[in-house]
Amino acid sequence: MARPLRLEYEGAAYHVTARGNERGKVFFTKADYRKFKEYLREGQAKFGFILHGYLFYRIAVTSAL
């Protein structure tokens, strides 16, 4: 079953995420990060959205045991 359509309206703020399959990696090299930023710029030019900020992060967890 498909998910319901998102409600969209002018002036709304949206939180957008990018994840790989099964929460896997999306970016493997520095070039991948640069390409993604290029896609963001192209999207802004095409659709005119305001990008308030973005964050690339990696989470590393180690056991305390």
C-alpha positions, 0 to 999 in steps of 0.5 A: 500500500502506498503512503498517503500524499503529503500536505503541502502549502505555501510558507510551510517548513519541511524537514528532509532526510536522505538515507540509503536502503535499510538506513545504509550509507548514502555518501561514500566519498568526498565527491559524493558530498559535493555532488549532493550539494550540487543537487541542492543548488540545482533544486533551489534554482529549479523550484525556488525553495529557501534552504535554511540549513543542512547538516551532514553527519556520521554517528560512531558508537562504541560500547562502554563495556 
